[in-house]
Each structure stands twice: as structure tokens, then as C-alpha cells.
């Protein structure tokens, strides 16, 4: 019997109780059957981390028609691995990370547990999308993102994505939005990333991760940061293959000669 609805597997890095993941499920529950497997607490900045030194468990939190929610003791990527192997009854049509409370544009894609979810789904051959809003407010109003998310999800369900490619979608902090820009990742880096203070019981300093993002191309209008700064929803096609193809042929010429030096 052919399922009447597609199946979407959802996770995040803010935890299964975060408002963003609940809102996302609400936006999509009429379009698909939803299974949430998400961490039991915040896991921001976990990127593609996996758990290998201790056991991981998951527990059913709630089960309604078309919507099941599980909490997991592992990382966001653990949630997808376990979800695919031990939870879902059929292969998902889509994997979604989010809605994340915070910006995952530019180099943040490399640190993001939300995008870890997406890249894991992509590596499993499943069309995958990450949704983030550039605001950390735990009680954020996500309603302005609803129609955009539904349209993007519907289009990916209908058309799919190329093998090895996924989507990183970021919403500006403030609504209403100016529209949508399909754009590349901004070139830049985080700077002044640590603040130190004396340990309250002595024994040296302690350090808090902080810092600011330095945009190295603020005037480049084809980037995700430019789009967000100007009120646009930024959609960045992202890929698993990290090969530097522009360097590949030069490296072959310069290094393969070493094979004759034995």
C-alpha cells in the first residue's frame, strides 16, 4: 500500500522542547507525516559530532496521528542516524533541521548542529533542508517564516535535490521580508572569540566563547550575509563534497611528480 503522505524526519540542535521545532512541525503536519527525533537538551555548535564513547538512548515523548516525537541523549547527527535505523518505519522523503534559533549563514554552517542534521540526511541520499532565523529569542514569533517554509518544502518534495546537495535557508531577524535571494556563502571569519576571567576559586583563568563575525566582502550582493542584512530570506545551496576543484588540477601537476621520487 502506497503511503498517502510523504514522511519528513525532523531534528534540531536546540532540543526537542524548543519552540522552533514545534512550530516547524505545526507548519508541515498537513503536508506530511512527521517524525521528530531531537536532542533532550541544547546541542548548539555540535556540527557533525557523533557519540562514540558512551551509549545513546531515545525515548518516545508523544505519539499523535501523523506526528511522533522522540527525545535522544545524543547529538543532532546521532538523532538522524538513530531515527533512520531504529525509529522510522519507512525511508523519509525529506530531512529537515530547525527551525533554529540563531543565524547559520556564512561559516556558521560548519559549526551548526542544525546543518549537521541536514548534511547527515544529505549523506544518506535524502533531500535535506535547514531552516534558521537570525534571532536567539526562545519565544520568537516564527509565523512570518511559515509560507516560505511550506513553499520551499513543497518544491523540494516535488522536485528533489541533486545527489550530495542540500539547502541552507536563513531568515532575517526582522519581518516582513523583502523576498528571497538564492546566494552563495559569505567569505569571512569569527574574531576575538574568547573572553577570559579569573577562576572564582583560583588556579588560572576561565574562558567564555563569544566574538563577532568579520564579513570580508560586505558589498558583495550575491552572498547570504548581504541578503540577510537587506531583509531577504537567504537560500544557499550547500554540498557534502568539500573537494577544492579549483585547486585539483594544479595539485595533480605539482604533486603527482612525487610518485617518481621513490
N, C-alpha and C positions, 0 to 999 in steps of 0.2 A: 504493500500500500504506500503510495507516494504521500509524504507529509504535506499538509495543507499550507504550512507556513515555513519560511526559512528559519534556520537556527542561528542565533547570534550568541557567542561566548564573550562575556564582558569581564574585565578586571580593571584594577587601578593601582596607584601607589599611595592613596590617601586612606585606605581602609574601607571595609565593606559598609561602615556606618556613615561615610562621608555623603554630604548632600549631592555632590556632583554625580556620583554613580547611581544614586537613587533617581535623580532627575533624568538621567540618560535612559534608564530602564523605562521610566514613565513615558518618555518621548517616543519610544520604539515598540512598546508592548503590543500595539495593534498591528504592527507590520511584521512581527516575527515572534517566535518562541525565544525566550531569554533565559540563559543560564549565567548567573554571576558566581564567579569563584574569585574572591578578593582577600587580601591580607586582613588579619584580625586587628591590625593597628597601622599607623602611618609607616610607610616604607619609602618616603621620598628620597631621591638621589640614588636609588639602588641599581639603576641602569639595567644591565642584563645579568645581575648577580643571581647565582643559584646556591641552594643549600646543599652541602655535601658532608658536613661534619656531624650533624645531628639529624634525627628523624623529623619528618614533616607530616602533619596531620591536617585533615579538613573535616568540618562538621556542617551538617545541614542546619541552616538557620530558619528558613521558611520555604514553604512549597505551596504555590498557588497555581491555578491553571495558566500555563504559558510563562510562568516566572518562578524559577528556583534560585535561592540564594545560599551560598556556602561561604563560610569563613575558613581561612587557611593560615597556618602558623608560619608559612614560608614567605619567600619574596614574590613580587609580581610575576616574574618568569616562572617560578615554581607553580604559581596558581594556574598558568596556562598549561604547563606540562602535565600537572595532575588533572586539570579539567579535561584535557583531551584523552588522557589514558584511563582515568578512573571515575569520571563523573558523567560526561555526556553520553547519550545512547546512540547518537549518530554524529557524523563529522560535521562541524559547523560550516555554515555558508559564509560566515564573517566573524572576525575577531575585532573587538573594539577595546581600546584603552581610554579611560576617562569617565566622566568629564573631569579633567584635572584642575585642581585649584592652584593655578600658577602657570607661568609662561614656559613653554617648551620650544621656543624658536631658537634659531642660530645654533651655537654649540651646546645649548642645553639639551638638545636631542641626544647627546652622548651620555649625559648624566641621568636622564629621566627614566624613572621606573615605569611611567605611563608608556613611553616609547619602547621600553624593554618588552612590555606586553605585546606591542604592535610588531616589533621586529621578530619576536618569537613566533607569533602567528604567521608572519610572512615566511619565516624559515621552514614552517611546516606546510607551506604551499597554500595557505588560506588567505584570501583577500583581507587586509587589515588596515584599520584606521585609528589614529589617535586624536582625541579632542581635548583641548586645553583652553582655559580662559585666563588672561593675564591679570588675575586678581586672587589673592590668598584668603579673602573673606570666607570663613567657613559657612556663613549663612547667605552667600551670594545669590542674587536673583539670576537664575540660568535661563529664564524664559525667552530672552532675546535670541538665544542660540537655537531654539527648538526647530524652527522652519529650515534653517541652514543645515542642521544635523540630519533632519529627516530627508532632505533633498539629496545630500551627499551620500547617505546610506542607501537610499533607493537607487541612485545611479550606480553605485558600486555593486549592489546586489544584482542589478540588471546586466551590467557590462563587465564586471570583474575588474581585475588589475593584472598587469603583466607579471609573470613569474619573477619573484625576487624584488618586487616593488610594493611599497605601501604609501599611505598618506599621513602626513603630519599636519593637522589642522589647528590653528591658533586663532582665538578670538580676542579682539582688543579689550582693554579694561572697561571702556565705556560704550554703551549702546545709546542711540541706534547706530548701526554700522553703515559705512559708505557703500558697501558691496563686497565683492570677492576678488582677490588677486591670487593667481597661481604664480608662485615665485620660488626663487632659489634660497638656500640657506645663507644667512649673512656671515661675512667674514669678520671675526672679532675674537676677543678672549676676556676671561674674567681676571680682574686685577685687585690688588690689596685685599686678598681673600681671608686673612686671619686677623682677629683682634685678640690680644693677649691680656691676661690679668693675673695677679699673684694668686696662687692657690690659697684658699682660706685657712688651710692647716699647715702651710709651709711646704717646702720641697720643690720649689720652682713654679713656673707659670703654667696656666691652663690656656687653651686656645679655643675660640669660637669661630666657626666658618661664617664668613659674611662676604663683603666685597661688592664690586659693581662691574657691569658688563661694559667693556670698551668696544664700541662699534667702529671698525676700521674703515667703513665705507658708508657713512651716514647719508650721503647724497645719491647712493645707488638705488634707483627706483624699482629695480627688479628683485629686491630682497624681501624676506619675511619681516625683518625689523622695520623697513620703510613702510610696508603695508600696514603693520600694526600701529606704528606711530601716526599714521594718517587715517586711522579709523577703519581700515579694511580687514576682513577676515582673510588670513593668510593660509593658503593651501600649498604645502611643499611636498612634491613627490620625493620619496626617500627610498633608498635601496640598501639591501643587505650586503651586496658586493662592494667592498671598500678598496678594490684594486685601483691604483692610480694609473689609469690608462694613458694619460698624457706623458707619463714617465716610463711606461713599459718598454717601448721600442728602444729608447735611449739606453735604458738599463741593459737590455739584451746586447747592444753593441759594446757597451763599456765593460760588462762583467762576464759575459759568456766566453770571452777570450781567456778568462782564468781557467777554464776547463782544459786548456792546452798547457798549463803550467805544472802539471803533475810530474 
